[in-house]
């Protein structure tokens, strides 16, 4: 049998998904002709399909060395580079493919995928649009464009995109899962759960869908059910950092602290964010607590929490901190004067409508883009910024008449940097109102909840050290937790 006949048979097996048979025939071709471009290239494609990125790079690279004029080989080489985590290199390979064949939908879509992974989302959207201009019902381009919109927080548009992808390919688990994520982000938890379950019907070993399901169940107050889904995610993808960290968080939420410590250590070992893991281990009494929560941890926590934040706090935890804090603040504000007001850690904007009557200009700052998107929808704030509150206060010479921080200092242990920045940012006669969880003894402590508590003497001492006078420091109940009230302190301080 000639090499041409062997190659035709191999390609036929490959097209039917019979990878082992195809690979064996490609190997036979290469035994006879080690310089067969097609056998090298397609053997590399099979290696990638089997999850062997480095082997794919070796084989496709050898093919390109023989003939660098084939756009498809550069495109597949880029895909293997992406599999190996080299997005910049992959982008260059897709550029080479498109230089050889500009009207190449696969290369345009893959190039957009690389841009999306590099965080260049607007460029990625242009790339998907170019692919779809050539192939309007291209499922991968439709789905991945929707994922880029999702990352930009444009969830309604993303849902339309996932629907279009599913119209082009009805049994498309990535599009079903993507739609579930956007449904959850828009507050449709029931629809999201149905979506995750549908994705898992299509692909039972779909780790991302198991994780989405688990996170939803955990936030919905079903930690035992969440545990099962985290375990299923890890069975589908052993060593998956997202699932391992979620498992540890759920064990912590269940009060199974020894098991949680083991799970957190494993999460760190498999690549979970080390600063976040060390912080959570410190909350469980293992290690030293940092001065404040890691910003990336806080941003990720509230990005995931945003769709259910208000319902969970207000309806389930009877959260009253914004109302109580603004009521206390109002007692110390002279009537009839509007002020520049900054809502620190504004979240979804629970304080915004309460602060608006006192504000000439109302601004908010928060680390979570998802929370800010919800605050923006209120149309209450004149200005919103995504930033860490201390650097935001330190930047420039801007001064405010009122700073308010409801349930924000629970993510700051050592208050020196914050009080110093607040003192600098407050105009003469200004007020800083904030809440903390109350600590009976000591200065501040990181609790198993992952939140700091502060002692009243520490607040007074820190305020004095930074030139503040304490106008009010009152006990209160911030919210309910497991049926019990969480003791807190409300404070109003002013520059002396």
The 8 nearest C-alpha neighbors of each residue, nearest first, counted from 0:
[[1, 4, 2, 5, 3, 6, 28, 8],
 [2, 0, 4, 3, 5, 6, 28, 31],
 [1, 3, 5, 4, 28, 6, 0, 31],
 [2, 4, 6, 1, 5, 7, 0, 28],
 [5, 3, 7, 1, 6, 2, 0, 8],
 [6, 4, 2, 8, 3, 7, 9, 24],
 [5, 7, 9, 3, 4, 8, 2, 10],
 [8, 6, 4, 10, 9, 5, 3, 11],
 [9, 7, 11, 5, 6, 10, 4, 12],
 [8, 10, 21, 6, 12, 24, 11, 7],
 [9, 11, 13, 7, 12, 8, 14, 6],
 [10, 12, 8, 14, 13, 9, 7, 15],
 [13, 11, 17, 21, 15, 9, 10, 14],
 [14, 12, 10, 16, 21, 15, 11, 17],
 [13, 15, 11, 16, 12, 10, 17, 9],
 [16, 14, 12, 13, 17, 11, 18, 10],
 [15, 17, 13, 14, 18, 12, 21, 11],
 [18, 16, 12, 13, 15, 20, 19, 21],
 [17, 19, 21, 20, 16, 13, 22, 45],
 [18, 20, 22, 21, 17, 23, 13, 12],
 [21, 19, 23, 18, 22, 17, 12, 24],
 [20, 22, 9, 18, 12, 24, 13, 23],
 [23, 21, 25, 19, 24, 20, 18, 42],
 [24, 22, 26, 20, 21, 25, 19, 27],
 [23, 25, 27, 21, 26, 9, 22, 5],
 [26, 24, 22, 28, 38, 27, 23, 21],
 [27, 25, 29, 23, 24, 28, 22, 30],
 [28, 26, 24, 30, 29, 25, 23, 31],
 [27, 29, 25, 31, 26, 30, 2, 32],
 [28, 30, 33, 32, 26, 31, 27, 25],
 [31, 29, 27, 28, 32, 33, 26, 25],
 [32, 30, 29, 28, 33, 27, 2, 26],
 [31, 33, 29, 34, 35, 30, 28, 2],
 [34, 32, 29, 35, 30, 31, 28, 39],
 [35, 33, 32, 36, 29, 65, 39, 62],
 [36, 34, 38, 37, 32, 33, 39, 29],
 [35, 37, 62, 39, 38, 40, 34, 65],
 [38, 36, 40, 39, 35, 41, 62, 6],
 [37, 39, 25, 41, 35, 40, 36, 42],
 [40, 38, 42, 36, 58, 37, 62, 41],
 [39, 41, 59, 37, 43, 62, 42, 38],
 [40, 42, 44, 43, 38, 39, 37, 45],
 [43, 41, 45, 39, 44, 40, 38, 22],
 [42, 44, 55, 58, 46, 40, 41, 59],
 [43, 45, 41, 47, 42, 46, 48, 55],
 [44, 46, 48, 42, 47, 43, 49, 41],
 [47, 45, 43, 55, 51, 49, 44, 48],
 [48, 46, 50, 44, 51, 52, 49, 55],
 [49, 47, 45, 50, 46, 44, 51, 52],
 [48, 50, 46, 47, 51, 45, 52, 18],
 [49, 51, 47, 48, 52, 46, 82, 45],
 [52, 50, 46, 47, 54, 49, 53, 55],
 [51, 53, 55, 47, 79, 54, 83, 50],
 [54, 52, 56, 55, 51, 57, 83, 79],
 [53, 55, 57, 56, 52, 51, 46, 58],
 [56, 54, 43, 52, 46, 58, 47, 53],
 [55, 57, 53, 59, 54, 60, 58, 79],
 [56, 58, 54, 60, 55, 59, 61, 53],
 [59, 57, 43, 61, 55, 60, 39, 56],
 [60, 58, 40, 62, 43, 56, 61, 57],
 [59, 61, 63, 57, 62, 58, 56, 64],
 [62, 60, 64, 58, 59, 63, 57, 65],
 [61, 63, 36, 59, 65, 60, 64, 40],
 [64, 62, 67, 66, 60, 65, 61, 59],
 [63, 65, 61, 62, 66, 67, 60, 59],
 [66, 64, 62, 63, 61, 67, 36, 34],
 [67, 65, 63, 68, 64, 62, 69, 36],
 [66, 68, 63, 69, 64, 65, 62, 73],
 [67, 69, 66, 70, 99, 63, 72, 96],
 [70, 68, 71, 72, 67, 66, 73, 99],
 [71, 69, 96, 73, 72, 99, 100, 74],
 [70, 72, 74, 73, 69, 75, 96, 106],
 [71, 73, 75, 74, 70, 69, 76, 63],
 [74, 72, 76, 96, 70, 92, 71, 75],
 [73, 75, 71, 77, 72, 93, 76, 96],
 [76, 74, 78, 72, 77, 73, 71, 79],
 [75, 77, 73, 79, 78, 74, 72, 59],
 [78, 76, 89, 80, 92, 74, 75, 79],
 [77, 79, 75, 81, 80, 76, 82, 74],
 [78, 80, 82, 76, 52, 81, 77, 56],
 [81, 79, 77, 83, 85, 89, 82, 78],
 [82, 80, 84, 78, 86, 85, 83, 79],
 [81, 83, 79, 80, 84, 52, 78, 85],
 [82, 84, 80, 81, 85, 52, 79, 53],
 [85, 83, 81, 82, 86, 80, 79, 89],
 [86, 84, 81, 80, 88, 87, 83, 89],
 [85, 87, 89, 81, 88, 113, 84, 90],
 [86, 88, 90, 89, 85, 91, 113, 117],
 [89, 87, 91, 90, 85, 86, 92, 80],
 [90, 88, 77, 86, 92, 80, 91, 87],
 [89, 91, 87, 93, 88, 92, 110, 113],
 [90, 92, 94, 88, 89, 93, 95, 87],
 [93, 91, 77, 89, 95, 94, 73, 90],
 [92, 94, 96, 90, 95, 74, 91, 110],
 [93, 95, 91, 97, 92, 96, 98, 90],
 [94, 96, 98, 92, 93, 97, 91, 99],
 [95, 97, 70, 93, 99, 73, 94, 98],
 [98, 96, 101, 100, 94, 99, 95, 93],
 [97, 99, 95, 96, 100, 101, 94, 70],
 [98, 100, 97, 96, 70, 101, 95, 68],
 [99, 101, 97, 98, 102, 103, 96, 70],
 [102, 100, 97, 103, 98, 99, 96, 107],
 [103, 101, 100, 104, 133, 97, 107, 130],
 [102, 104, 106, 101, 105, 100, 107, 97],
 [105, 103, 130, 107, 106, 108, 102, 133],
 [106, 104, 108, 107, 103, 109, 130, 74],
 [105, 107, 109, 108, 104, 103, 93, 74],
 [108, 106, 104, 110, 130, 105, 109, 126],
 [107, 109, 111, 105, 110, 106, 127, 140],
 [110, 108, 112, 106, 111, 107, 105, 113],
 [109, 111, 107, 113, 112, 108, 93, 90],
 [110, 112, 123, 126, 114, 108, 109, 113],
 [113, 111, 109, 115, 110, 114, 116, 108],
 [114, 112, 116, 110, 115, 111, 86, 90],
 [115, 113, 111, 117, 119, 123, 112, 116],
 [116, 114, 112, 120, 118, 117, 113, 123],
 [115, 117, 113, 118, 114, 112, 86, 119],
 [116, 118, 114, 115, 119, 113, 86, 87],
 [117, 119, 115, 116, 120, 114, 123, 113],
 [120, 118, 114, 115, 117, 122, 121, 123],
 [119, 121, 123, 115, 122, 118, 147, 124],
 [122, 120, 124, 123, 119, 125, 115, 147],
 [123, 121, 125, 120, 124, 119, 126, 114],
 [122, 124, 111, 120, 126, 114, 121, 125],
 [125, 123, 121, 127, 126, 122, 144, 128],
 [126, 124, 128, 122, 123, 127, 129, 121],
 [127, 125, 111, 123, 129, 124, 128, 107],
 [126, 128, 130, 124, 129, 108, 125, 140],
 [127, 129, 125, 131, 126, 130, 132, 124],
 [130, 128, 132, 126, 127, 131, 125, 133],
 [131, 129, 104, 127, 107, 133, 128, 132],
 [132, 130, 135, 134, 128, 133, 129, 127],
 [133, 131, 129, 130, 134, 135, 128, 127],
 [132, 134, 131, 130, 135, 104, 129, 102],
 [133, 135, 131, 137, 132, 136, 130, 104],
 [136, 134, 131, 137, 132, 133, 130, 141],
 [137, 135, 134, 167, 138, 131, 141, 164],
 [136, 138, 134, 140, 135, 139, 141, 131],
 [139, 137, 164, 141, 140, 167, 136, 142],
 [140, 138, 142, 141, 137, 143, 164, 108],
 [139, 141, 143, 138, 137, 142, 127, 108],
 [142, 140, 138, 164, 144, 139, 143, 160],
 [143, 141, 145, 139, 164, 144, 161, 140],
 [142, 144, 146, 145, 140, 141, 139, 147],
 [143, 145, 147, 141, 146, 142, 140, 127],
 [146, 144, 157, 160, 148, 142, 143, 147],
 [147, 145, 143, 149, 144, 148, 150, 142],
 [146, 148, 150, 144, 149, 145, 120, 143],
 [149, 147, 145, 151, 153, 157, 146, 150],
 [148, 150, 146, 152, 154, 147, 151, 153],
 [151, 149, 147, 152, 148, 146, 153, 120],
 [150, 152, 148, 149, 153, 147, 120, 154],
 [151, 153, 149, 150, 154, 148, 369, 372],
 [154, 152, 148, 149, 151, 156, 155, 157],
 [153, 155, 157, 149, 156, 181, 152, 158],
 [154, 156, 158, 157, 153, 159, 181, 185],
 [157, 155, 159, 154, 158, 153, 160, 148],
 [156, 158, 145, 154, 160, 148, 155, 159],
 [159, 157, 161, 155, 160, 156, 178, 154],
 [160, 158, 162, 156, 157, 161, 163, 155],
 [159, 161, 145, 157, 163, 158, 162, 141],
 [160, 162, 164, 158, 174, 163, 142, 159],
 [163, 161, 165, 159, 160, 164, 166, 158],
 [164, 162, 166, 160, 165, 161, 159, 167],
 [163, 165, 138, 161, 167, 141, 166, 162],
 [166, 164, 169, 168, 162, 167, 163, 161],
 [165, 167, 163, 164, 168, 169, 162, 161],
 [166, 168, 164, 165, 136, 138, 163, 169],
 [169, 167, 165, 166, 170, 171, 164, 138],
 [168, 170, 165, 166, 171, 167, 164, 172],
 [171, 169, 168, 172, 201, 165, 175, 174],
 [170, 172, 174, 173, 169, 168, 165, 175],
 [171, 173, 198, 175, 174, 201, 176, 170],
 [174, 172, 176, 175, 171, 177, 198, 142],
 [173, 175, 177, 161, 176, 172, 171, 142],
 [176, 174, 172, 178, 177, 173, 198, 194],
 [177, 175, 179, 173, 178, 174, 198, 195],
 [178, 176, 174, 180, 179, 175, 173, 181],
 [177, 179, 181, 175, 176, 180, 158, 161],
 [178, 180, 191, 194, 182, 176, 177, 181],
 [181, 179, 177, 183, 178, 182, 184, 176],
 [182, 180, 184, 178, 183, 154, 179, 185],
 [183, 181, 179, 187, 185, 191, 184, 180],
 [182, 184, 186, 188, 187, 180, 191, 181],
 [183, 185, 181, 306, 182, 186, 180, 305],
 [186, 184, 182, 183, 187, 306, 181, 154],
 [185, 187, 306, 183, 184, 188, 182, 307],
 [188, 186, 183, 182, 190, 189, 185, 191],
 [187, 189, 191, 183, 190, 186, 192, 182],
 [190, 188, 192, 191, 187, 193, 183, 194],
 [191, 189, 193, 187, 188, 192, 194, 182],
 [190, 192, 179, 194, 188, 183, 182, 189],
 [193, 191, 195, 189, 194, 190, 188, 196],
 [192, 194, 196, 190, 191, 195, 197, 189],
 [195, 193, 179, 191, 197, 192, 196, 175],
 [194, 196, 198, 192, 208, 197, 193, 176],
 [195, 197, 199, 193, 194, 198, 192, 200],
 [198, 196, 194, 200, 199, 195, 193, 201],
 [199, 197, 172, 195, 201, 200, 196, 175],
 [200, 198, 203, 202, 196, 201, 197, 205],
 [201, 199, 197, 198, 202, 203, 196, 172],
 [200, 202, 198, 199, 172, 203, 197, 170],
 [203, 201, 199, 205, 200, 204, 198, 172],
 [202, 204, 199, 205, 200, 201, 198, 235],
 [205, 203, 235, 202, 206, 199, 232, 231],
 [206, 204, 202, 208, 203, 207, 199, 209],
 [205, 207, 232, 209, 208, 235, 204, 236],
 [208, 206, 210, 209, 205, 211, 232, 176],
 [207, 209, 211, 210, 195, 206, 205, 176],
 [208, 210, 212, 206, 232, 228, 207, 211],
 [211, 209, 213, 207, 208, 212, 242, 214],
 [212, 210, 208, 214, 213, 209, 207, 215],
 [211, 213, 209, 215, 210, 214, 195, 208],
 [214, 212, 225, 210, 228, 216, 215, 211],
 [213, 215, 217, 211, 216, 212, 210, 218],
 [214, 216, 212, 218, 213, 217, 219, 211],
 [215, 217, 219, 221, 213, 225, 214, 218],
 [216, 218, 222, 214, 221, 219, 220, 225],
 [219, 217, 215, 220, 216, 214, 221, 304],
 [218, 220, 216, 217, 221, 215, 222, 311],
 [219, 221, 217, 218, 222, 216, 215, 223],
 [220, 222, 216, 217, 224, 223, 219, 225],
 [223, 221, 217, 225, 224, 220, 249, 226],
 [224, 222, 226, 225, 221, 227, 253, 217],
 [223, 225, 227, 226, 222, 221, 216, 228],
 [224, 226, 213, 222, 228, 216, 223, 227],
 [227, 225, 223, 229, 224, 228, 222, 246],
 [226, 228, 230, 224, 225, 229, 231, 223],
 [227, 229, 231, 213, 225, 230, 209, 226],
 [230, 228, 232, 226, 231, 227, 242, 246],
 [231, 229, 233, 227, 228, 232, 234, 226],
 [232, 230, 234, 228, 233, 229, 235, 227],
 [231, 233, 206, 229, 235, 209, 230, 234],
 [234, 232, 237, 236, 230, 235, 231, 242],
 [233, 235, 231, 232, 236, 237, 230, 204],
 [234, 236, 204, 232, 233, 206, 231, 237],
 [237, 235, 233, 234, 239, 206, 232, 238],
 [236, 238, 233, 239, 234, 235, 232, 240],
 [237, 239, 269, 240, 236, 233, 243, 266],
 [240, 238, 242, 237, 241, 236, 243, 233],
 [239, 241, 243, 271, 242, 269, 266, 270],
 [242, 240, 244, 243, 239, 245, 271, 210],
 [241, 243, 245, 244, 240, 239, 229, 210],
 [242, 244, 240, 246, 266, 245, 241, 239],
 [245, 243, 247, 266, 241, 246, 242, 240],
 [246, 244, 242, 248, 247, 243, 241, 249],
 [245, 247, 243, 249, 244, 248, 229, 242],
 [246, 248, 259, 262, 244, 250, 245, 263],
 [249, 247, 245, 251, 246, 250, 252, 244],
 [248, 250, 252, 246, 251, 247, 222, 245],
 [249, 251, 253, 259, 247, 255, 252, 248],
 [252, 250, 248, 254, 249, 253, 259, 256],
 [251, 253, 249, 250, 254, 248, 222, 255],
 [252, 254, 250, 251, 255, 249, 222, 256],
 [255, 253, 251, 256, 252, 250, 259, 447],
 [256, 254, 250, 253, 251, 258, 257, 259],
 [255, 257, 259, 254, 258, 251, 260, 250],
 [258, 256, 260, 259, 255, 261, 283, 251],
 [257, 259, 261, 256, 260, 255, 262, 250],
 [258, 260, 247, 256, 262, 250, 257, 261],
 [261, 259, 263, 257, 262, 258, 256, 264],
 [262, 260, 258, 264, 259, 263, 265, 257],
 [261, 263, 247, 259, 265, 260, 264, 266],
 [264, 262, 266, 260, 265, 247, 261, 259],
 [265, 263, 267, 261, 266, 262, 260, 268],
 [264, 266, 268, 262, 263, 267, 261, 269],
 [267, 265, 263, 243, 244, 269, 271, 268],
 [266, 268, 271, 264, 270, 265, 269, 273],
 [267, 269, 265, 266, 270, 264, 271, 240],
 [270, 268, 266, 267, 240, 238, 271, 265],
 [269, 271, 267, 268, 240, 272, 266, 273],
 [272, 270, 267, 240, 266, 273, 269, 244],
 [273, 271, 275, 274, 276, 270, 267, 266],
 [272, 274, 276, 275, 267, 271, 277, 270],
 [275, 273, 277, 276, 272, 278, 293, 296],
 [274, 276, 278, 273, 272, 277, 296, 279],
 [277, 275, 273, 279, 278, 274, 280, 263],
 [278, 276, 280, 274, 279, 275, 273, 281],
 [277, 279, 275, 281, 276, 280, 274, 288],
 [280, 278, 282, 276, 281, 277, 275, 449],
 [279, 281, 277, 283, 285, 282, 278, 276],
 [282, 280, 286, 285, 284, 278, 288, 283],
 [283, 281, 447, 279, 446, 280, 445, 284],
 [284, 282, 280, 447, 281, 285, 279, 256],
 [285, 283, 281, 282, 286, 280, 447, 287],
 [286, 284, 281, 280, 283, 287, 282, 260],
 [287, 285, 281, 284, 280, 288, 277, 278],
 [286, 288, 281, 289, 285, 284, 278, 277],
 [287, 289, 281, 278, 286, 445, 290, 282],
 [290, 288, 291, 287, 278, 292, 412, 281],
 [289, 291, 413, 412, 411, 288, 292, 414],
 [292, 290, 411, 412, 289, 410, 293, 413],
 [291, 293, 410, 294, 411, 297, 289, 278],
 [292, 294, 296, 295, 275, 291, 297, 274],
 [295, 293, 297, 296, 298, 292, 387, 366],
 [296, 294, 298, 297, 293, 299, 275, 366],
 [295, 297, 299, 293, 294, 298, 275, 300],
 [298, 296, 300, 294, 295, 299, 301, 293],
 [297, 299, 367, 295, 366, 301, 300, 296],
 [298, 300, 302, 296, 297, 301, 295, 303],
 [301, 299, 297, 298, 303, 302, 296, 304],
 [300, 302, 304, 303, 298, 299, 305, 367],
 [301, 303, 369, 299, 305, 367, 304, 300],
 [302, 304, 301, 300, 305, 299, 306, 369],
 [303, 305, 301, 302, 308, 307, 306, 300],
 [304, 306, 308, 370, 302, 307, 301, 303],
 [307, 305, 186, 184, 308, 304, 185, 183],
 [308, 306, 310, 305, 311, 304, 309, 186],
 [309, 307, 305, 311, 304, 310, 306, 312],
 [308, 310, 312, 311, 313, 307, 314, 347],
 [311, 309, 314, 313, 307, 312, 308, 315],
 [310, 312, 315, 308, 309, 314, 307, 313],
 [313, 311, 316, 318, 309, 310, 315, 314],
 [312, 314, 317, 318, 310, 309, 316, 311],
 [315, 313, 310, 311, 317, 312, 316, 309],
 [314, 316, 311, 317, 312, 313, 310, 479],
 [315, 317, 479, 312, 318, 478, 313, 314],
 [318, 316, 313, 478, 315, 314, 479, 312],
 [317, 319, 478, 313, 312, 316, 320, 477],
 [320, 318, 322, 321, 477, 323, 317, 478],
 [319, 321, 323, 477, 322, 324, 318, 405],
 [322, 320, 324, 350, 323, 319, 405, 325],
 [321, 323, 325, 320, 319, 324, 326, 353],
 [324, 322, 320, 326, 321, 325, 319, 327],
 [323, 325, 327, 321, 326, 322, 320, 328],
 [326, 324, 328, 327, 322, 323, 329, 321],
 [325, 327, 323, 329, 324, 328, 322, 330],
 [328, 326, 324, 325, 330, 329, 323, 331],
 [327, 329, 325, 330, 326, 331, 324, 432],
 [330, 328, 332, 326, 331, 327, 325, 333],
 [329, 331, 327, 328, 332, 326, 333, 325],
 [330, 332, 329, 328, 333, 327, 470, 491],
 [331, 333, 329, 330, 334, 328, 430, 336],
 [334, 332, 331, 335, 336, 330, 329, 337],
 [335, 333, 336, 332, 337, 329, 357, 331],
 [334, 336, 333, 337, 357, 332, 338, 356],
 [335, 337, 334, 338, 333, 357, 358, 332],
 [338, 336, 359, 358, 357, 335, 339, 356],
 [337, 339, 358, 359, 400, 340, 357, 336],
 [340, 338, 360, 399, 400, 359, 358, 361],
 [341, 339, 401, 361, 358, 338, 399, 402],
 [340, 342, 362, 402, 363, 361, 343, 401],
 [343, 341, 363, 403, 345, 362, 402, 404],
 [344, 342, 404, 345, 364, 403, 341, 363],
 [345, 343, 365, 364, 346, 407, 342, 404],
 [344, 346, 342, 343, 348, 363, 365, 364],
 [347, 345, 370, 348, 344, 365, 371, 374],
 [348, 346, 374, 370, 373, 371, 349, 345],
 [347, 349, 374, 351, 345, 350, 346, 373],
 [348, 350, 351, 347, 321, 352, 346, 345],
 [351, 349, 353, 321, 348, 352, 354, 345],
 [350, 352, 348, 354, 353, 349, 355, 379],
 [351, 353, 355, 354, 350, 379, 349, 348],
 [354, 352, 350, 351, 355, 325, 356, 322],
 [355, 353, 351, 352, 356, 357, 350, 358],
 [354, 356, 358, 352, 357, 353, 351, 361],
 [357, 355, 358, 354, 353, 352, 337, 359],
 [358, 356, 337, 355, 354, 338, 359, 336],
 [359, 357, 338, 337, 355, 360, 361, 356],
 [358, 360, 337, 338, 339, 361, 357, 340],
 [359, 361, 339, 358, 340, 381, 362, 338],
 [362, 360, 340, 380, 381, 358, 341, 339],
 [363, 361, 382, 341, 380, 383, 381, 342],
 [364, 362, 342, 383, 345, 341, 343, 384],
 [363, 365, 384, 343, 344, 383, 385, 345],
 [364, 366, 344, 385, 367, 386, 345, 346],
 [365, 367, 386, 298, 385, 387, 368, 364],
 [368, 366, 298, 370, 369, 302, 365, 301],
 [369, 367, 371, 370, 372, 385, 366, 302],
 [368, 370, 302, 372, 367, 371, 305, 373],
 [369, 371, 347, 346, 305, 367, 373, 372],
 [370, 372, 374, 368, 373, 369, 347, 375],
 [373, 371, 375, 369, 370, 374, 368, 376],
 [372, 374, 347, 376, 371, 370, 375, 369],
 [373, 375, 347, 348, 371, 376, 377, 372],
 [376, 374, 372, 373, 377, 378, 371, 380],
 [375, 377, 373, 374, 378, 372, 379, 371],
 [376, 378, 379, 375, 374, 373, 348, 380],
 [379, 377, 376, 375, 380, 374, 381, 351],
 [380, 378, 377, 351, 352, 381, 355, 375],
 [379, 381, 361, 382, 362, 378, 383, 351],
 [382, 380, 361, 362, 360, 379, 383, 378],
 [381, 383, 362, 380, 363, 361, 384, 360],
 [384, 382, 363, 362, 364, 380, 385, 381],
 [385, 383, 364, 386, 363, 365, 382, 371],
 [386, 384, 365, 366, 364, 368, 367, 383],
 [387, 385, 366, 365, 384, 388, 364, 391],
 [388, 386, 366, 389, 390, 391, 365, 294],
 [387, 389, 391, 390, 386, 392, 343, 364],
 [388, 390, 392, 391, 417, 387, 420, 393],
 [391, 389, 393, 392, 388, 387, 394, 386],
 [390, 392, 388, 389, 394, 393, 387, 386],
 [393, 391, 389, 390, 394, 420, 424, 388],
 [392, 394, 390, 391, 420, 389, 395, 424],
 [395, 393, 391, 392, 390, 396, 397, 389],
 [396, 394, 397, 393, 392, 391, 398, 424],
 [397, 395, 398, 394, 424, 393, 423, 392],
 [396, 398, 395, 424, 399, 394, 392, 425],
 [399, 397, 424, 426, 425, 396, 400, 423],
 [398, 400, 425, 339, 426, 401, 340, 424],
 [399, 401, 429, 339, 426, 338, 425, 340],
 [402, 400, 340, 430, 399, 429, 431, 341],
 [401, 403, 431, 341, 340, 342, 432, 430],
 [404, 402, 432, 342, 433, 343, 431, 341],
 [403, 405, 433, 343, 407, 342, 432, 406],
 [406, 404, 434, 407, 433, 321, 320, 403],
 [405, 407, 434, 408, 409, 404, 435, 320],
 [408, 406, 409, 405, 404, 344, 410, 434],
 [407, 409, 411, 410, 435, 406, 434, 404],
 [408, 410, 451, 450, 407, 411, 435, 406],
 [409, 411, 408, 292, 450, 291, 451, 407],
 [412, 410, 291, 408, 409, 413, 292, 414],
 [411, 413, 291, 290, 451, 443, 414, 410],
 [412, 414, 290, 415, 411, 291, 443, 416],
 [413, 415, 417, 416, 418, 412, 411, 461],
 [414, 416, 418, 417, 413, 419, 461, 465],
 [417, 415, 419, 418, 414, 420, 389, 413],
 [416, 418, 420, 414, 419, 415, 389, 421],
 [419, 417, 421, 415, 420, 416, 414, 422],
 [420, 418, 416, 422, 417, 421, 465, 415],
 [419, 421, 417, 423, 418, 422, 393, 392],
 [420, 422, 418, 424, 423, 419, 417, 425],
 [423, 421, 419, 425, 420, 424, 418, 494],
 [422, 424, 420, 421, 425, 419, 393, 398],
 [425, 423, 398, 421, 422, 392, 420, 399],
 [426, 424, 399, 398, 422, 429, 423, 400],
 [425, 427, 429, 398, 400, 399, 428, 424],
 [428, 426, 429, 425, 494, 400, 493, 495],
 [427, 429, 426, 494, 430, 493, 400, 425],
 [428, 430, 400, 426, 427, 425, 401, 493],
 [431, 429, 493, 401, 492, 402, 400, 432],
 [430, 432, 402, 492, 491, 403, 401, 493],
 [433, 431, 491, 403, 490, 402, 404, 328],
 [432, 434, 404, 490, 405, 403, 489, 491],
 [433, 435, 489, 405, 488, 406, 490, 404],
 [436, 434, 488, 487, 408, 409, 437, 452],
 [435, 437, 487, 452, 486, 453, 488, 409],
 [436, 438, 487, 453, 452, 486, 488, 454],
 [439, 437, 454, 453, 452, 440, 436, 443],
 [438, 440, 454, 437, 441, 453, 455, 452],
 [441, 439, 438, 454, 442, 443, 453, 455],
 [442, 440, 443, 454, 439, 438, 457, 444],
 [441, 443, 457, 454, 453, 440, 444, 456],
 [444, 442, 453, 452, 412, 441, 454, 451],
 [445, 443, 451, 452, 446, 453, 412, 442],
 [444, 446, 451, 282, 450, 449, 452, 288],
 [445, 447, 282, 448, 450, 449, 451, 444],
 [448, 446, 282, 283, 449, 445, 450, 251],
 [447, 449, 446, 450, 282, 252, 445, 251],
 [448, 450, 447, 282, 446, 279, 445, 451],
 [451, 449, 409, 448, 446, 410, 445, 452],
 [452, 450, 445, 409, 444, 412, 446, 410],
 [451, 453, 436, 438, 444, 437, 443, 409],
 [454, 452, 443, 438, 437, 442, 436, 435],
 [453, 455, 438, 442, 457, 456, 437, 441],
 [454, 456, 458, 457, 459, 453, 437, 438],
 [457, 455, 459, 458, 454, 460, 442, 441],
 [456, 458, 442, 460, 454, 455, 459, 461],
 [459, 457, 455, 461, 456, 460, 462, 454],
 [458, 460, 462, 456, 457, 461, 463, 455],
 [461, 459, 457, 463, 462, 458, 456, 464],
 [462, 460, 464, 458, 463, 459, 457, 465],
 [461, 463, 467, 459, 465, 464, 460, 458],
 [464, 462, 466, 467, 460, 465, 461, 459],
 [463, 465, 461, 462, 466, 460, 467, 415],
 [466, 464, 463, 462, 467, 419, 461, 418],
 [465, 467, 463, 464, 495, 494, 462, 468],
 [468, 466, 494, 462, 463, 493, 495, 465],
 [467, 469, 493, 492, 495, 494, 470, 463],
 [468, 470, 492, 471, 491, 467, 493, 459],
 [469, 471, 492, 491, 468, 493, 472, 490],
 [472, 470, 491, 490, 469, 473, 492, 489],
 [473, 471, 490, 489, 488, 491, 474, 469],
 [472, 474, 489, 488, 471, 490, 475, 487],
 [475, 473, 488, 487, 489, 472, 476, 486],
 [474, 476, 487, 488, 486, 477, 473, 489],
 [475, 477, 486, 485, 487, 478, 484, 474],
 [476, 478, 320, 485, 487, 319, 475, 486],
 [479, 477, 318, 317, 316, 485, 484, 476],
 [478, 480, 484, 316, 483, 482, 485, 317],
 [479, 481, 483, 482, 484, 316, 485, 478],
 [482, 480, 483, 479, 484, 316, 485, 315],
 [481, 483, 480, 479, 484, 316, 485, 478],
 [484, 482, 480, 479, 481, 485, 478, 486],
 [483, 485, 479, 478, 476, 486, 480, 482],
 [486, 484, 476, 478, 477, 479, 487, 483],
 [487, 485, 476, 437, 475, 436, 484, 477],
 [486, 488, 436, 437, 475, 435, 476, 477],
 [487, 489, 474, 435, 473, 434, 475, 437],
 [490, 488, 434, 473, 472, 433, 324, 474],
 [489, 491, 472, 471, 433, 432, 434, 488],
 [490, 492, 432, 471, 470, 431, 469, 430],
 [491, 493, 469, 470, 431, 468, 430, 467],
 [494, 492, 430, 467, 468, 429, 431, 495],
 [495, 493, 467, 466, 468, 422, 428, 427],
 [494, 467, 468, 466, 493, 428, 427, 463]]
